[in-house]
Amino acid sequence: MTAPASRPPLSPAGGERAPLALRSADLLRTLRLVWQASPRHSLTYALTTLLGSALPAANLYVGKLLLDGVARAAAAGVSYAALLSLLGVQVALVVAGSLMSTVQNASQQLLGDSLQHAVSRRILDKASGLSVEAFENAETYDKLQQAYREVGSRPLGVATQLVGLAGAAVTLVSVGALMAQLGAWVLPLVLLASLPGVWVSNKFGVENYRMLRWQTHDARVQNYLGGLLTSDQLVKEVRLFGFEPYLLGRWREYYLGFRRQLEDIIRRRSAWGFGASLLSALLIGLASALILRRAAAGEITVGDFGIFVLGIAQVQGTVAGLLNGVSGIYQNLLYMRNLFDFLELPGRDLDAGEEWRGSIESIEFQAVGFRYPLTERDVLRGVSFTVRRGEALALVGENGAGKTTVVKLLTRLFEPTSGRILLNGQDAARFSPRSVQREMSIIFQDFGQYQMSARENVAIAEVGRLGDAAGVGRAVEQAGAAYVDDLPQGLDTPLGRLFQGGRQLSGGQWQRLALARLYFRDASVLVFDEPTAALDARAEFETVAALREQAAGRITLLISHRFSTVRLAEQIILLDGGVVREAGSHPDLIALGGQYAALYALQARGYASGETADAPADPLPQTR
Ligand SMILES: Nc1ncnc2c1ncn2[C@@H]1O[C@H](COP(=O)(O)OP(=O)(O)OP(=O)(O)O)[C@@H](O)[C@H]1O
């Protein structure tokens, strides 16, 4: 995590430099997205906008006729009935306008809602198809966040602005035709007056986009820091160590960085905006002076002058809308690129490859090596072992030795960078990861604590069997998680603190539930990554006993720092810096007198000194 001040300036977003072809492709893709979200509302919105765009000119024209009528009425040239019928037309136009905008607003809202749902759905679909590898990458998170942030507004923005452009063109041509009759220079001057404001808003729109994009990473860090202060899981540790002020300070540091950038952009935008409005007022003043000269010469009627006065606002508003629409589409497409970037991330097709059928009888690692993506170091080198049905293999080694990585490769979450993994003598890479994973069940070191019911926590291991009450009961029993029966609604009690009515469990209770989840899936390979870390002594004993029972007829892979658990395995592999240093059964390795024996002796000594804690032989405790 770096503070915003020390963060090097990022290069402009790749999307900004995208060629026109890509931009047009993005535009078409966005429109397709909008259309697919709701064809009916897209069509209604487009039609009402276009029809509504012709109304201003009609209004102006009827207004002019009315004004001229009133002027002539003063000279008794027009009847009351004629004036009334003109008024009737104007009222009808107003009613039509308000009907159009009501339908337009309603369809826009419904379209926006459908679109938000459709795009969120795509993002979630994509996220669920990404490899585990992608989630280890900060860039993926940035893309995900950028995509999510813009999900609601941007695609709708592109569509409404595009329809708005067409509408503005209709308005401009029709109102422009009326104004053109007032003199050749009127329309050009009024059009020119609209440009400075639009230019400023476009310039700063793009700058704003760049600022937000550059801030994405830091905003994520800031969110994370805020999350630490509001996390139910971390509150104990944060309070105890008392580092709230530190977190708050860092959180605020990020805010101040963002604030400085915001102030800078607002300051410059205001100055430019003020200049632009002065220039535009000058041009309008000039147009007004010219038309007044014609009025003084008696060349135009009162109604014509009315068209000029009302038309200025209309043309200015429409031109601004038109140009802002163009730049708005451009800016929105920049944001859409973020979304498309995320949607275009290479997914991993877990179903690609032959379908694995039947149980796994043997696993063989042949000189397997592995390096995490975007890193420079092999974390496994030349790892070889074989384990067969009915056997348990334990992986031991110090923190960071590579044990969990072996599990990630075995379970096909990652693929080896060298060597091969054979299943029943066949290269695992031939088979679809998902079909192989179906034969495996696992409890990870950082197992999930799902804020759902206890039953769901167990049965999500095989969602097709959510209704299998007997199976859930069996798994709960095997995992020693019978405490769930005492929960207020038994297995249907919602767990966790996040939602109303949820029951929080202890660390060990959660772990037993994760074990039940492992047992629930009928798999031929069971993987236990630190299965007893949070368990009390009795639970550990029971778990190990259940594990031995379950292991018969299956392949068991076990990672543990507890030698009481490890020693039960037929084969033990000691990993050191990603390399197999020692391999054999517990008695073999003890007899070898190497690193395993030393670690075992160390742990045994720990237990022994624990037993004599009342009368320590070691002088150290007394001197402290
Ligand atoms: N996602 C990752 N990206 C890069 N390096 C990683 C990643 N996960 C683990 N590593 C590195 O790989 C090495 C092996 O990690 P691994 O988690 O396999 O160790 P372990 O033996 O299971 O450790 P522990 O006993 O602490 O669980 C470590 O040096 C670790 O820093």
PDBQT file of the ligand as one rigid body, heavy atoms in Angstrom, charges set to zero:
ROOT
HETATM    1  N1  LIG A 701      -0.824 -16.151  -4.700  1.00  0.00    +0.000 N 
HETATM    2  C1  LIG A 701       0.487 -16.140  -4.559  1.00  0.00    +0.000 A 
HETATM    3  N2  LIG A 701       1.242 -15.375  -5.333  1.00  0.00    +0.000 NA
HETATM    4  C2  LIG A 701       2.585 -15.364  -5.192  1.00  0.00    +0.000 A 
HETATM    5  N3  LIG A 701       3.249 -16.098  -4.297  1.00  0.00    +0.000 NA
HETATM    6  C3  LIG A 701       2.537 -16.881  -3.486  1.00  0.00    +0.000 A 
HETATM    7  C4  LIG A 701       1.108 -16.947  -3.566  1.00  0.00    +0.000 A 
HETATM    8  N4  LIG A 701       0.667 -17.814  -2.627  1.00  0.00    +0.000 NA
HETATM    9  C5  LIG A 701       1.771 -18.274  -1.998  1.00  0.00    +0.000 A 
HETATM   10  N5  LIG A 701       2.885 -17.723  -2.516  1.00  0.00    +0.000 N 
HETATM   11  C6  LIG A 701       4.280 -17.993  -2.113  1.00  0.00    +0.000 C 
HETATM   12  O1  LIG A 701       4.511 -19.365  -2.355  1.00  0.00    +0.000 OA
HETATM   13  C7  LIG A 701       5.308 -19.925  -1.331  1.00  0.00    +0.000 C 
HETATM   14  C8  LIG A 701       4.618 -21.180  -0.810  1.00  0.00    +0.000 C 
HETATM   15  O2  LIG A 701       3.382 -20.808  -0.219  1.00  0.00    +0.000 OA
HETATM   16  P1  LIG A 701       2.389 -21.906   0.391  1.00  0.00    +0.000 P 
HETATM   17  O3  LIG A 701       1.134 -21.189   0.742  1.00  0.00    +0.000 OA
HETATM   18  O4  LIG A 701       2.300 -23.033  -0.564  1.00  0.00    +0.000 OA
HETATM   19  O5  LIG A 701       3.183 -22.334   1.693  1.00  0.00    +0.000 OA
HETATM   20  P2  LIG A 701       2.754 -23.322   2.857  1.00  0.00    +0.000 P 
HETATM   21  O6  LIG A 701       3.845 -24.323   2.969  1.00  0.00    +0.000 OA
HETATM   22  O7  LIG A 701       1.379 -23.826   2.641  1.00  0.00    +0.000 OA
HETATM   23  O8  LIG A 701       2.805 -22.317   4.094  1.00  0.00    +0.000 OA
HETATM   24  P3  LIG A 701       1.958 -22.287   5.467  1.00  0.00    +0.000 P 
HETATM   25  O9  LIG A 701       2.474 -23.363   6.335  1.00  0.00    +0.000 OA
HETATM   26  O10 LIG A 701       2.308 -20.951   6.016  1.00  0.00    +0.000 OA
HETATM   27  O11 LIG A 701       0.543 -22.432   5.087  1.00  0.00    +0.000 OA
HETATM   28  C9  LIG A 701       5.480 -18.851  -0.281  1.00  0.00    +0.000 C 
HETATM   29  O12 LIG A 701       6.782 -18.307  -0.442  1.00  0.00    +0.000 OA
HETATM   30  C10 LIG A 701       4.458 -17.802  -0.632  1.00  0.00    +0.000 C 
HETATM   31  O13 LIG A 701       4.980 -16.527  -0.378  1.00  0.00    +0.000 OA
ENDROOT
TORSDOF 0
